[in-house]
Amino acid sequence: MKITCVQNETSYPYMYWYKQLQGEGPRLIAQSVDGFNATYEERYNETKFPITRLNTKISSMSVVDLRTQDSANYFCAASEHTVLGGDQPLIQKPDPQMREK
């Protein structure tokens, strides 16, 4: 299976690939920076999830040798800057300035 991500309105250098299992938060698979090889998180690797970066706007990720445990939602995101955290659930924290009155 191959998934392609295209930035239509932007040309951000950082593109991220995520896997989200049912009932769980998204997990970062890898980050792809234009002009460099993808950097993978601990549980993921290039053999299973090869990523290509055709140019600044386009990145593709394949899932090789599909198995039942690969059933998930896969998606990408683009950013002008790198993100921190790695293989951690994405959690939106409440703004401390927004308190109930």
TIRO-2110 file (N, C-alpha, C; in Angstrom, 1 decimal):
// TIRO-2110
0.9, -1.2, 0.0, N, 1, A
0.0, 0.0, 0.0, CA, 1, A
0.9, 1.2, 0.0, C, 1, A
0.6, 2.2, -0.8, N, 2, A
1.4, 3.4, -0.9, CA, 2, A
0.4, 4.6, -0.7, C, 2, A
0.9, 5.6, 0.1, N, 3, A
0.1, 6.8, 0.4, CA, 3, A
1.0, 8.0, 0.0, C, 3, A
0.3, 8.9, -0.6, N, 4, A
1.1, 10.1, -1.1, CA, 4, A
0.5, 11.3, -0.4, C, 4, A
1.3, 12.2, 0.1, N, 5, A
0.9, 13.4, 0.8, CA, 5, A
1.5, 14.6, 0.0, C, 5, A
0.6, 15.5, -0.3, N, 6, A
0.9, 16.7, -1.2, CA, 6, A
0.5, 18.0, -0.4, C, 6, A
1.5, 18.9, -0.3, N, 7, A
1.2, 20.2, 0.2, CA, 7, A
0.8, 21.1, -0.9, C, 7, A
-0.5, 21.5, -1.0, N, 8, A
-1.0, 22.3, -2.1, CA, 8, A
-0.6, 23.8, -1.9, C, 8, A
-0.8, 24.3, -0.6, N, 9, A
-0.7, 25.7, -0.4, CA, 9, A
0.7, 26.1, 0.2, C, 9, A
1.5, 25.1, 0.7, N, 10, A
2.7, 25.4, 1.4, CA, 10, A
3.8, 24.6, 0.8, C, 10, A
5.0, 24.9, 1.2, N, 11, A
6.2, 24.1, 0.8, CA, 11, A
7.1, 23.9, 2.1, C, 11, A
6.5, 23.4, 3.1, N, 12, A
7.2, 23.2, 4.4, CA, 12, A
8.2, 22.1, 4.2, C, 12, A
9.4, 22.2, 4.8, N, 13, A
10.5, 21.2, 4.7, CA, 13, A
10.2, 20.0, 5.5, C, 13, A
9.5, 20.1, 6.6, N, 14, A
9.3, 18.9, 7.5, CA, 14, A
7.9, 18.3, 7.2, C, 14, A
7.9, 16.9, 6.9, N, 15, A
6.7, 16.2, 6.7, CA, 15, A
6.8, 15.0, 7.7, C, 15, A
5.7, 14.7, 8.3, N, 16, A
5.6, 13.7, 9.3, CA, 16, A
4.5, 12.6, 8.9, C, 16, A
4.9, 11.4, 9.2, N, 17, A
3.9, 10.3, 8.9, CA, 17, A
3.5, 9.6, 10.2, C, 17, A
2.2, 9.4, 10.4, N, 18, A
1.6, 8.9, 11.6, CA, 18, A
0.8, 7.7, 11.3, C, 18, A
0.7, 6.8, 12.4, N, 19, A
-0.2, 5.7, 12.4, CA, 19, A
-1.1, 5.8, 13.6, C, 19, A
-2.4, 5.6, 13.3, N, 20, A
-3.4, 5.7, 14.4, CA, 20, A
-4.3, 4.5, 14.5, C, 20, A
-4.1, 3.7, 15.5, N, 21, A
-4.9, 2.5, 15.7, CA, 21, A
-6.2, 2.9, 16.3, C, 21, A
-7.2, 2.1, 16.0, N, 22, A
-8.6, 2.4, 16.5, CA, 22, A
-8.6, 2.5, 18.0, C, 22, A
-9.2, 3.6, 18.5, N, 23, A
-9.3, 3.9, 19.9, CA, 23, A
-8.0, 4.5, 20.6, C, 23, A
-7.0, 4.8, 19.8, N, 24, A
-5.7, 5.3, 20.3, CA, 24, A
-5.4, 6.6, 19.6, C, 24, A
-4.5, 7.3, 20.2, N, 25, A
-4.0, 8.5, 19.6, CA, 25, A
-3.0, 8.2, 18.5, C, 25, A
-2.7, 9.2, 17.7, N, 26, A
-1.7, 9.0, 16.6, CA, 26, A
-0.3, 8.8, 17.1, C, 26, A
0.4, 8.0, 16.5, N, 27, A
1.8, 7.7, 16.8, CA, 27, A
2.7, 8.1, 15.6, C, 27, A
3.8, 8.8, 15.9, N, 28, A
4.7, 9.2, 14.8, CA, 28, A
5.5, 8.0, 14.3, C, 28, A
5.5, 7.8, 13.0, N, 29, A
6.3, 6.8, 12.4, CA, 29, A
7.7, 7.3, 12.1, C, 29, A
7.6, 8.4, 11.3, N, 30, A
8.9, 9.0, 10.9, CA, 30, A
8.7, 10.5, 10.5, C, 30, A
9.8, 11.2, 10.4, N, 31, A
9.8, 12.5, 9.9, CA, 31, A
10.7, 12.5, 8.6, C, 31, A
10.2, 13.3, 7.7, N, 32, A
10.9, 13.4, 6.4, CA, 32, A
11.3, 14.8, 6.1, C, 32, A
12.6, 15.1, 6.0, N, 33, A
13.0, 16.5, 5.7, CA, 33, A
13.5, 16.5, 4.3, C, 33, A
13.0, 17.5, 3.5, N, 34, A
13.4, 17.6, 2.1, CA, 34, A
14.9, 17.6, 2.0, C, 34, A
15.4, 16.7, 1.2, N, 35, A
16.9, 16.6, 0.9, CA, 35, A
17.6, 15.6, 1.8, C, 35, A
16.9, 15.0, 2.8, N, 36, A
17.5, 14.0, 3.7, CA, 36, A
16.8, 12.7, 3.8, C, 36, A
17.4, 11.7, 4.2, N, 37, A
16.7, 10.4, 4.5, CA, 37, A
15.7, 10.6, 5.6, C, 37, A
14.6, 9.9, 5.6, N, 38, A
13.7, 9.9, 6.7, CA, 38, A
14.3, 9.4, 8.0, C, 38, A
13.8, 10.0, 9.1, N, 39, A
14.3, 9.6, 10.4, CA, 39, A
13.1, 8.9, 11.1, C, 39, A
13.3, 7.6, 11.5, N, 40, A
12.3, 6.8, 12.1, CA, 40, A
12.3, 6.7, 13.6, C, 40, A
11.1, 6.6, 14.1, N, 41, A
10.9, 6.4, 15.6, CA, 41, A
11.3, 5.0, 15.9, C, 41, A
11.5, 4.7, 17.2, N, 42, A
12.1, 3.5, 17.7, CA, 42, A
11.3, 2.2, 17.2, C, 42, A
10.0, 2.2, 17.2, N, 43, A
9.3, 1.0, 16.8, CA, 43, A
9.1, 0.8, 15.3, C, 43, A
9.6, 1.7, 14.5, N, 44, A
9.3, 1.7, 13.1, CA, 44, A
10.6, 1.7, 12.3, C, 44, A
10.6, 1.2, 11.0, N, 45, A
11.8, 1.2, 10.3, CA, 45, A
11.5, 1.3, 8.8, C, 45, A
12.6, 1.6, 8.0, N, 46, A
12.5, 1.9, 6.6, CA, 46, A
12.1, 0.7, 5.8, C, 46, A
12.4, -0.5, 6.3, N, 47, A
12.1, -1.7, 5.6, CA, 47, A
10.5, -1.9, 5.5, C, 47, A
9.9, -1.7, 6.6, N, 48, A
8.4, -1.8, 6.7, CA, 48, A
7.7, -0.6, 6.1, C, 48, A
8.2, 0.6, 6.4, N, 49, A
7.6, 1.9, 6.0, CA, 49, A
8.6, 2.8, 5.2, C, 49, A
8.9, 2.3, 4.0, N, 50, A
9.8, 3.2, 3.2, CA, 50, A
9.1, 4.5, 2.8, C, 50, A
9.9, 5.6, 2.9, N, 51, A
9.4, 6.9, 2.7, CA, 51, A
10.2, 7.6, 1.6, C, 51, A
9.6, 8.1, 0.6, N, 52, A
10.3, 8.9, -0.4, CA, 52, A
9.8, 10.3, -0.4, C, 52, A
10.7, 11.2, -0.7, N, 53, A
10.4, 12.6, -0.7, CA, 53, A
10.8, 13.1, -2.1, C, 53, A
9.8, 13.3, -3.0, N, 54, A
10.0, 13.6, -4.4, CA, 54, A
10.5, 15.1, -4.5, C, 54, A
10.0, 16.0, -3.7, N, 55, A
10.4, 17.4, -3.6, CA, 55, A
9.8, 18.0, -2.4, C, 55, A
9.9, 19.3, -2.2, N, 56, A
9.5, 19.9, -1.0, CA, 56, A
8.0, 19.7, -0.7, C, 56, A
7.2, 19.6, -1.8, N, 57, A
5.7, 19.5, -1.6, CA, 57, A
5.2, 18.1, -1.5, C, 57, A
5.9, 17.1, -2.0, N, 58, A
5.4, 15.7, -2.1, CA, 58, A
6.2, 14.7, -1.3, C, 58, A
5.5, 13.9, -0.5, N, 59, A
6.2, 12.7, 0.2, CA, 59, A
5.3, 11.5, 0.0, C, 59, A
5.8, 10.3, -0.1, N, 60, A
5.1, 9.1, -0.1, CA, 60, A
5.6, 8.1, 0.9, C, 60, A
4.7, 7.3, 1.5, N, 61, A
5.1, 6.3, 2.4, CA, 61, A
4.3, 5.0, 2.0, C, 61, A
5.1, 3.9, 1.9, N, 62, A
4.5, 2.6, 1.7, CA, 62, A
4.4, 1.8, 2.9, C, 62, A
3.5, 0.9, 3.0, N, 63, A
3.4, -0.1, 4.1, CA, 63, A
3.7, -1.5, 3.4, C, 63, A
4.8, -2.1, 3.7, N, 64, A
5.3, -3.3, 3.0, CA, 64, A
4.8, -4.5, 3.7, C, 64, A
4.5, -5.6, 3.0, N, 65, A
4.1, -6.8, 3.5, CA, 65, A
2.9, -6.7, 4.5, C, 65, A
1.8, -6.2, 4.0, N, 66, A
0.6, -5.9, 4.9, CA, 66, A
0.2, -7.1, 5.7, C, 66, A
-0.1, -6.8, 7.0, N, 67, A
-0.6, -7.8, 7.9, CA, 67, A
-1.8, -7.2, 8.7, C, 67, A
-2.5, -8.0, 9.4, N, 68, A
-3.7, -7.6, 10.1, CA, 68, A
-3.3, -6.4, 11.1, C, 68, A
-2.1, -6.5, 11.7, N, 69, A
-1.8, -5.5, 12.7, CA, 69, A
-1.4, -4.2, 12.0, C, 69, A
-1.4, -4.1, 10.7, N, 70, A
-1.1, -2.9, 10.0, CA, 70, A
-2.4, -2.1, 9.7, C, 70, A
-3.5, -2.7, 10.1, N, 71, A
-4.8, -2.0, 9.9, CA, 71, A
-4.9, -0.8, 10.8, C, 71, A
-5.0, 0.4, 10.2, N, 72, A
-4.9, 1.6, 11.0, CA, 72, A
-5.2, 2.8, 10.0, C, 72, A
-5.4, 3.9, 10.6, N, 73, A
-5.4, 5.2, 9.8, CA, 73, A
-4.0, 5.7, 9.7, C, 73, A
-3.6, 6.0, 8.5, N, 74, A
-2.3, 6.6, 8.3, CA, 74, A
-2.5, 8.0, 7.7, C, 74, A
-1.7, 8.9, 8.2, N, 75, A
-1.8, 10.3, 7.7, CA, 75, A
-0.5, 11.0, 7.8, C, 75, A
-0.4, 12.1, 7.1, N, 76, A
0.8, 13.0, 7.2, CA, 76, A
0.4, 14.4, 7.7, C, 76, A
1.5, 15.1, 8.0, N, 77, A
1.4, 16.5, 8.4, CA, 77, A
2.6, 17.2, 7.9, C, 77, A
2.5, 18.5, 7.6, N, 78, A
3.7, 19.2, 7.2, CA, 78, A
3.9, 20.4, 8.2, C, 78, A
5.1, 20.8, 8.4, N, 79, A
5.4, 21.9, 9.3, CA, 79, A
6.7, 22.6, 8.8, C, 79, A
6.6, 23.9, 9.1, N, 80, A
7.8, 24.8, 8.8, CA, 80, A
9.0, 24.5, 9.8, C, 80, A
8.6, 24.0, 11.0, N, 81, A
9.6, 23.7, 12.0, CA, 81, A
9.5, 22.2, 12.4, C, 81, A
10.5, 21.7, 13.0, N, 82, A
10.5, 20.3, 13.6, CA, 82, A
9.6, 20.3, 14.8, C, 82, A
9.1, 19.1, 15.1, N, 83, A
8.3, 18.9, 16.3, CA, 83, A
9.1, 18.0, 17.3, C, 83, A
8.8, 18.1, 18.6, N, 84, A
9.5, 17.3, 19.5, CA, 84, A
8.6, 16.2, 20.1, C, 84, A
9.2, 15.2, 20.7, N, 85, A
8.3, 14.2, 21.4, CA, 85, A
8.5, 12.8, 20.9, C, 85, A
8.5, 12.7, 19.6, N, 86, A
8.6, 11.3, 19.0, CA, 86, A
7.4, 10.5, 19.2, C, 86, A
7.6, 9.2, 19.6, N, 87, A
6.6, 8.2, 19.7, CA, 87, A
5.8, 8.4, 21.0, C, 87, A
5.1, 9.5, 21.1, N, 88, A
4.2, 9.8, 22.2, CA, 88, A
2.8, 10.1, 21.7, C, 88, A
1.8, 9.8, 22.5, N, 89, A
0.5, 10.2, 22.1, CA, 89, A
0.4, 11.7, 22.0, C, 89, A
-0.4, 12.2, 21.0, N, 90, A
-0.6, 13.6, 20.8, CA, 90, A
-1.7, 14.0, 21.8, C, 90, A
-1.4, 14.9, 22.7, N, 91, A
-2.4, 15.4, 23.7, CA, 91, A
-2.4, 16.9, 23.7, C, 91, A
-3.6, 17.4, 23.5, N, 92, A
-3.8, 18.8, 23.6, CA, 92, A
-4.0, 19.2, 25.0, C, 92, A
-3.2, 20.0, 25.5, N, 93, A
-3.3, 20.5, 26.9, CA, 93, A
-4.1, 21.7, 27.0, C, 93, A
-4.9, 21.9, 28.0, N, 94, A
-5.7, 23.1, 28.1, CA, 94, A
-4.8, 24.3, 28.4, C, 94, A
-5.2, 25.4, 27.9, N, 95, A
-4.5, 26.7, 28.1, CA, 95, A
-4.7, 27.1, 29.5, C, 95, A
-3.6, 27.3, 30.3, N, 96, A
-3.8, 27.7, 31.7, CA, 96, A
-4.5, 29.0, 31.9, C, 96, A
-4.5, 29.9, 30.9, N, 97, A
-5.1, 31.2, 31.0, CA, 97, A
-6.6, 31.0, 30.7, C, 97, A
-7.1, 29.9, 30.2, N, 98, A
-8.5, 29.7, 29.9, CA, 98, A
-9.1, 28.9, 31.1, C, 98, A
-9.5, 29.5, 32.1, N, 99, A
-10.1, 28.8, 33.3, CA, 99, A
-11.6, 29.0, 33.3, C, 99, A
-12.2, 28.0, 33.9, N, 100, A
-13.7, 28.1, 34.1, CA, 100, A
-13.9, 29.1, 35.1, C, 100, A
-15.0, 29.9, 34.9, N, 101, A
-15.3, 30.9, 35.9, CA, 101, A
-16.6, 30.6, 36.6, C, 101, A
END
